[in-house]
Each structure stands twice: as structure tokens, then as C-alpha cells.
Amino acid sequence: MTENHPRQHRISRLFRARPLPAWSLMATGILTGGLLGGAYGVLKAPTYTATSYVIAVPTEKSDTGSTLGFAQAYGRIATQLAVLGDAQVSAGVSVRTLRDHVRTATSPDAPMIAISASSGRPGQAVGMANAVARALTRQADRTKGDTHVQLLQFSQAVKPTTPTSPPAEVTGLVGASAGGLLGGLALLVRPKRRSEDGPVHAPSVPGPAAAADAHGHL
């Protein structure tokens, strides 16, 4: 009975499941992240962006030096309720939709305001961008007697032909990068693998009584 025990132990060690190599965590993370990112790019509806440009010009009682500062100011109020409330009728959407999907940008060198609108439908993106631009010029026209600056629509938004949302290839690469990063972090925090021969027992230390007896025999 005792002779078969070592043989059974060797057989059990042969059929014991070996742990996966360390690089498998990172490979799994890259593969999973790439698949999820690619699926997101394929399933997500494309987004289209249209941009309208408005320029600030001085009136007869002003000079060009003040237009840059007013362009910066009007760029900040373009997404406020006073402008969006005036634009919602011609845009055909609610104020909340305009607030969520319209962005403005100004230049530190030119008195110009870029009004961009994003939507899943190209025609709706054009309508929102142009509607906000017209509402902003009307808002500036009401106060030009005090500011001596008026806004003119420099360029109307045109219907976009290609989406601005990232394609599936890009989202797949982003997902693979994120998955590889998570896999690398998992390698750093995972517990160390124990030896295949079993746990290593620390050497026993004799108790006080045993140490005293040994000292007496010496």
C-alpha cells in the first residue's frame, strides 16, 4: 500500500492543470478590448458635424481693435439660453438638444466664431449650426448701438458627407490598447505563483524548554 503512494503522487502531478503563462493575461486583455472596441464602432450610429462661421466687424463709431474682444464674448454666450431659445424654432429641435450638441470656438488672432453642431442626421446638423449662427447675429444686432460691433454670418454650414465619429478600426485599436493596459496592471497585482513541489515550510525553531535541555547536556 505504501509502495503505490509515490507512484500515484507522480501521476497526479503529471495530470495537474498547469497555470497559464504570464503573457496570457495581457494577450487576453488586448483581444477582448479590441473585439469590444470594434463592436462599439460598428454598432454605434455615425455622427455628423456641420460648422457655421460668424465674424465680428466694427461699426462706424468703433475700430477693429475692439472686435476681437467682442468676438470672444459672443462666442461664450452663443450657447446660452437667450440665443438657443431664439434658435430652437428654426432649428426644429429643443433648447436642450441645442445645448447638448452645439459647440463654439473662437480664435485669439481673428474676430471669428465657429459654431459647430453634431447629429446623427447630416441635415439636422446643418440646420442647428445655421440657426444658432443667425440667432447670435440677431442678438448682437440688438446691442450694436452700445457695443459698436455687429456680427455677420461669414460662412453658412454645408451638409457633411462623411461622419466625424471614429470608425470601427480606430475604436478597435483604442479598445485593444486599453485591454493591454489592464492586462499589464493585472500582471503587476496578481499573487505570486507557488512552487510546483508544494509550499516551502520554514525551519522549526526549538522552544525554550528544548533549548534549555540542549544547553544542559553541553
C-alpha positions as CSV (number, residue, x, y, z in Angstrom):
1,M,0.0,0.0,0.0
2,T,2.8,2.4,0.8
3,E,4.7,1.5,-2.3
4,N,1.9,2.7,-4.6
5,H,1.6,6.1,-2.9
6,P,4.7,7.7,-4.5
7,R,3.6,6.4,-7.9
8,Q,0.1,7.9,-7.5
9,H,1.6,11.2,-6.4
10,R,3.8,11.4,-9.6
11,I,0.8,10.5,-11.8
12,S,-1.4,13.2,-10.1
13,R,1.4,15.8,-10.7
14,L,1.5,14.9,-14.4
15,F,-2.2,15.4,-14.9
16,R,-2.4,18.5,-12.7
17,A,-3.6,21.6,-14.6
18,R,-0.6,23.9,-15.4
19,P,-1.1,27.6,-14.7
20,L,-1.4,29.9,-17.7
21,P,1.8,31.8,-18.7
22,A,2.1,35.4,-17.5
23,W,1.8,36.9,-21.0
24,S,-1.7,35.3,-21.5
25,L,-3.3,37.9,-19.3
26,M,-2.1,40.7,-21.5
27,A,-2.9,38.8,-24.7
28,T,-6.5,38.2,-23.4
29,G,-6.9,41.8,-22.5
30,I,-5.7,43.0,-25.9
31,L,-8.0,40.6,-27.7
32,T,-11.0,41.3,-25.6
33,G,-10.5,45.1,-25.7
34,G,-10.1,45.0,-29.5
35,L,-13.2,43.0,-30.0
36,L,-15.3,45.2,-27.7
37,G,-13.9,48.4,-29.3
38,G,-14.5,47.2,-32.8
39,A,-18.1,46.1,-32.0
40,Y,-18.7,49.6,-30.5
41,G,-17.6,51.3,-33.6
42,V,-19.7,49.0,-35.8
43,L,-22.9,49.2,-33.7
44,K,-22.8,52.9,-32.7
45,A,-24.7,55.2,-35.1
46,P,-22.4,57.6,-37.0
47,T,-22.2,61.3,-36.0
48,Y,-22.1,64.2,-38.5
49,T,-20.8,67.7,-37.7
50,A,-21.6,70.9,-39.6
51,T,-19.9,74.3,-38.8
52,S,-21.1,77.8,-39.5
53,Y,-18.7,80.8,-39.1
54,V,-19.7,84.3,-37.8
55,I,-17.3,87.3,-37.9
56,A,-17.4,90.4,-35.8
57,V,-17.0,93.8,-37.6
58,P,-16.9,97.3,-36.2
59,T,-19.5,99.9,-36.9
60,E,-18.7,103.5,-37.9
61,K,-18.2,104.5,-34.3
62,S,-15.7,101.8,-33.5
63,D,-12.4,100.4,-34.7
64,T,-11.1,97.0,-35.5
65,G,-9.2,96.7,-32.2
66,S,-12.3,96.1,-30.2
67,T,-13.8,93.4,-32.4
68,L,-11.5,90.7,-31.2
69,G,-12.6,91.1,-27.6
70,F,-16.3,91.1,-28.5
71,A,-15.9,88.0,-30.7
72,Q,-14.6,86.2,-27.6
73,A,-17.5,87.4,-25.6
74,Y,-20.1,86.5,-28.2
75,G,-18.5,83.1,-28.6
76,R,-19.2,82.4,-24.9
77,I,-22.9,83.5,-25.0
78,A,-23.7,81.6,-28.2
79,T,-24.7,78.5,-26.2
80,Q,-26.7,80.4,-23.6
81,L,-30.5,80.3,-23.2
82,A,-31.1,83.8,-24.8
83,V,-29.5,82.6,-28.1
84,L,-30.6,79.0,-28.1
85,G,-34.2,79.9,-27.2
86,D,-34.3,82.1,-30.3
87,A,-32.7,79.4,-32.5
88,Q,-34.8,76.4,-31.5
89,V,-37.8,77.3,-33.7
90,S,-35.8,77.5,-37.0
91,A,-33.6,74.5,-35.9
92,G,-36.6,72.3,-35.3
93,V,-35.2,70.9,-32.0
94,S,-35.4,71.7,-28.3
95,V,-33.2,74.0,-26.4
96,R,-31.8,71.0,-24.5
97,T,-30.8,69.3,-27.8
98,L,-29.0,72.5,-28.9
99,R,-27.2,72.8,-25.6
100,D,-26.0,69.2,-25.8
101,H,-24.9,69.2,-29.4
102,V,-23.7,72.7,-30.3
103,R,-20.2,73.9,-29.5
104,T,-18.4,77.2,-30.3
105,A,-14.8,78.1,-30.8
106,T,-13.0,81.4,-31.2
107,S,-9.6,82.4,-32.4
108,P,-7.1,84.6,-30.4
109,D,-5.9,86.1,-33.7
110,A,-9.1,86.8,-35.7
111,P,-12.6,88.1,-34.6
112,M,-14.3,84.9,-35.9
113,I,-16.6,82.4,-34.2
114,A,-17.1,78.8,-35.3
115,I,-20.4,77.3,-34.4
116,S,-20.5,73.5,-34.8
117,A,-23.5,71.2,-34.4
118,S,-23.4,67.4,-34.3
119,S,-26.2,65.0,-35.0
120,G,-26.9,61.5,-36.4
121,R,-28.5,63.2,-39.4
122,P,-26.5,65.5,-41.6
123,G,-29.4,67.8,-42.4
124,Q,-30.2,68.3,-38.8
125,A,-26.6,69.2,-38.0
126,V,-26.7,71.9,-40.7
127,G,-30.0,73.3,-39.5
128,M,-28.8,73.6,-35.9
129,A,-25.5,75.3,-36.8
130,N,-27.1,77.8,-39.1
131,A,-30.0,78.5,-36.7
132,V,-27.6,79.3,-33.8
133,A,-25.5,81.5,-36.0
134,R,-28.5,83.5,-37.2
135,A,-29.8,83.8,-33.6
136,L,-26.4,85.0,-32.4
137,T,-26.2,87.7,-35.1
138,R,-29.7,88.9,-34.2
139,Q,-28.6,89.1,-30.5
140,A,-25.6,91.2,-31.5
141,D,-27.7,93.4,-33.7
142,R,-29.9,94.4,-30.8
143,T,-26.9,95.7,-28.8
144,K,-24.7,97.1,-31.6
145,G,-25.7,100.7,-30.6
146,D,-23.9,100.2,-27.3
147,T,-21.1,97.8,-28.3
148,H,-20.4,99.4,-31.8
149,V,-19.8,95.9,-33.0
150,Q,-22.0,93.8,-35.2
151,L,-21.9,90.1,-36.2
152,L,-22.2,88.9,-39.8
153,Q,-22.5,85.3,-41.0
154,F,-19.2,84.7,-42.7
155,S,-19.9,81.2,-44.0
156,Q,-23.0,79.0,-43.7
157,A,-22.8,75.4,-42.7
158,V,-22.9,72.9,-45.5
159,K,-24.2,69.3,-45.4
160,P,-21.4,66.9,-44.3
161,T,-20.8,63.8,-46.4
162,T,-18.6,61.8,-44.1
163,P,-19.2,61.1,-40.4
164,T,-16.9,62.7,-37.8
165,S,-17.3,59.8,-35.3
166,P,-14.3,57.4,-35.2
167,P,-14.6,54.2,-37.5
168,A,-14.5,50.7,-36.1
169,E,-10.8,50.4,-36.9
170,V,-10.0,53.3,-34.6
171,T,-12.3,52.2,-31.8
172,G,-10.8,48.7,-32.1
173,L,-7.3,50.0,-31.6
174,V,-8.3,52.1,-28.6
175,G,-10.1,49.1,-27.1
176,A,-7.0,46.9,-27.7
177,S,-4.7,49.5,-26.1
178,A,-7.0,49.7,-23.0
179,G,-7.2,45.9,-22.8
180,G,-3.5,45.6,-22.9
181,L,-3.0,48.2,-20.2
182,L,-5.5,46.4,-17.9
183,G,-3.8,43.1,-18.6
184,G,-0.4,44.6,-17.7
185,L,-1.9,46.0,-14.5
186,A,-3.3,42.6,-13.7
187,L,0.2,41.1,-14.1
188,L,1.5,43.6,-11.5
189,V,-1.1,42.9,-8.9
190,R,-1.6,39.2,-9.3
191,P,-0.3,36.9,-6.4
192,K,3.0,35.1,-6.9
193,R,2.8,31.5,-8.1
194,R,3.7,28.9,-5.5
195,S,6.3,26.3,-6.3
196,E,5.1,23.1,-8.1
197,D,6.7,21.0,-5.3
198,G,4.3,22.5,-2.8
199,P,4.7,25.1,-0.1
200,V,8.1,25.6,1.5
201,H,7.9,25.1,5.2
202,A,10.0,27.4,7.4
203,P,12.6,25.6,9.5
204,S,11.4,24.9,13.0
205,V,12.9,26.7,15.9
206,P,13.3,24.8,19.2
207,G,11.2,26.0,22.0
208,P,12.7,27.4,25.3
209,A,12.5,24.1,27.0
210,A,14.3,22.2,24.3
211,A,17.0,24.8,24.1
212,A,17.5,24.6,27.9
213,D,17.9,20.8,27.8
214,A,20.4,21.0,25.0
215,H,22.4,23.6,27.0
216,G,22.4,21.3,30.0
217,H,23.8,18.4,28.0
218,L,26.6,20.6,26.8
